[in-house]
Amino acid sequence: MTPKGPIWLTIPVGKNRQRTIEEVLLPEGEWRTNHLETIRRVYSKQPHFETVMEIIEPWFKNMEINTLSEFNQGLIQDICSFLGISTRFIRSSELGIDGDRVERLIGICNSIGADEYLSGPAAMNYIDGQFENSGIELMWMEYGPFATYPQIGPKSTNEMSIIDTMIMLGESALDTTKVIPFHQKIIGLHTSELLAIRGKSGQYTLQ
């Protein structure tokens, strides 16, 4: 969020949609430096800026990380740790599930005994009635409305990264955004590559 309103921070990874997220390489260029400079310029005077930068900056500066998957996983897991979220993380690629994208979702859920699947709304474009006879309850993520909190833009908006909320509120961000209980909200950066499921063995976020 800026004083003029929200802005996007994007990584120029190309337009090839046939790749898995593990196949998406992080590009060279100035995007890492530009992102950090933008965050610093906008938020440096805010309450929890230094604390949050200590969490996110190492992932931008680690040049050994060369895939989008590694980058996302590291950021998300460190953010969850900061907020006290103890969700177990599993790499879906390690489960060996094949099929088209919906068959694979159902297969992943079945492989770990999940009875609920929380999907981002973009998946409405390709998920029809496939879950109806699967024994898995399909739910759709809702991006708000959340409880309002101080923002530096001209008006409050729900469509902000958790980084904005953490910088403004610190560890109390978890309570204010009301991301618990699990079946109502899930915390994270904006990415469609996360699967949120809950089953017999607890809560999982798959990447």
N, C-alpha and C positions, 0 to 999 in steps of 0.2 A: 504494500500500500504506500502510495506517495501522497503528498499534500494535494495533488491534482486528481487522485484516484488510483485504482489498481493498475499495475503493469504486469506483463508476462515476462518471465525469465525462461528462455527456451534454449535447448541444446540442438544444434543443427546436425542431426544424425541421418538426414536423407529421407526419401519418400518411399523406399522399398518396403511394402507392407507384407511381403512374403517371408520375412525373417522372423525368427523367434527373438525374444528380448535378449537372450544370451548371445545371439549373433550380431546384435547391434553394437558396433564399435563406437567409442567416444572419439569425436573428431579432434584434430589438432586445431590450433588457433587460439584466440584470445578469450574464448567464452568463459573459461574458468576465472580468469582475472576480472573480466567484465562483470560477471555475476557477483563476485565478492565485493568489488568496488561499488556496485549499485546498492547492495544490501548495506554496506558501510555508510554510504552517502545518505541513504534514506533513514536508517535506524540508529545511527551512532549515538544519538542523545536520548534514546529510549531506555526504560528501566533495566531490562535484562539482556541488552545487546551483547555485552562482553561474554556473558555465560553462554549464550546461544552460539556465538561465533566460535567459541572453543569446541563446540560440538560439530559444527558443519564445516569449518574452514579446513581441517585436515583432509576431508574427503575431496575437496576441490583441489588441494595442493598435492595429493598423492598421485604422482604420474605413473605409478605402477598399475593403477586401476585403469583398464582400457576398454571395459564393456559397460554399457548402460545398466545391465543387470547388477553387476558388482557395485556400481555407484549408488543405485537405488537401495539395494539391500543394506549397505553400510549406513547410509543416512537414516533410513527408516528404523533400523534396529537401535541405533544410538539415540534417536529421538524417543523411541518407546522406552528405552532404559531411563532416560532423563525424566520422563513422565510417570514412571513406575508401572508401565504396562508389561505384564509378564507373559504375553502371548507367545506360544511356541512357533518358531519359523521353520518351514520345510521348503526345500527347493522342489518344485513340481517336476523338474527335469530329472530328478533322481528317482522318481517313482516308476518310470518306464511305462507310462500310460500312452497308448496310441489312439487313433481315431480322429474324426473331424473335431472342430473346436468345442462343440457342445458335448459330443460323446466323450471327449477327453475330460471336460469338466465333471461330468457325472462319474466317469471312471476314477478320477482323483478323489472325489468325495467318498465313493464306495471303498476305495483302497484303505482309507483310514477310519472308516466307520462313521462318516459325517451324516447328520440328519438335517442340517440346515446349510444353505448356501446363500451368501449375501453378495449380490452382483452390482456392479456399477450400472447406471441407467443406459449407457451407450450400448450395452449388450442386448437391449431390447430389439436392436436391428437384426439380430440373428438367433436369439432364443425365442422359440415359439412355445410349443406344448411338450417339448422333449422331457421336461422334468416331471410331468404329471404322474407317470406310473413308475417313477424311480425310487419312491420312498424317501425322497429328499425334498424338504420344503424350500422353495425358491422365494427369496425376498429381494427387494430392490433398495439400494442405498439411496438415502435422501440427503442432499447437501443443504441442510438447514430446513426450517429456520433454527438457528442457534441462539442462545442467550447473547445479548449484545455485550461488547467490551470496548474499552477505549481504543480507537483507531486514529491514525493521523491523516486520513483522507477527508474529503468534504462531507461524506456520509458513510455510515457503517454498511458493510456488505458481508454476506455469509460466504462468498466465493473467494476466500483467501487461503493461502497455504498455512499449515500449522506453524511454520516459521514465524509468520506475522503474529500469531496468537502467543507463541512462546516468548518472543521478544517483548511483547507488551505485558504479559501476565506471569511469565516464569513457570514454575512448577504447578501453579494453580490453574494453568490452561486446561488441564484435564477436567476439572470440575465445571468450569465456566462453559466449555463447549459441549458438555453433556454427552460425551461419546460413550458413556456406559449407561445402560446395559448394552452388551455386545450386539444383540439382535436389532438394535435401533440405529446405531452409528458405528463407524470404524474410523480410526484416526489414520492420517497419512498424507503424503504428498499426492498431488493429482497424477495418478497413473492408472491405466486400465489393466496393468499386468499383475495386479494383486488379486488373489482369491481369498475371500474371508469365509471360513467354514467353522462349524462347531459340531462336534460329534461325541462319541462315547468317551474318548480320551481327553477331552478338553477343547480349548480354542486354538485355532491355527491361522496363520497367515501364510499362504503359499506364494512363491515368487517364480 
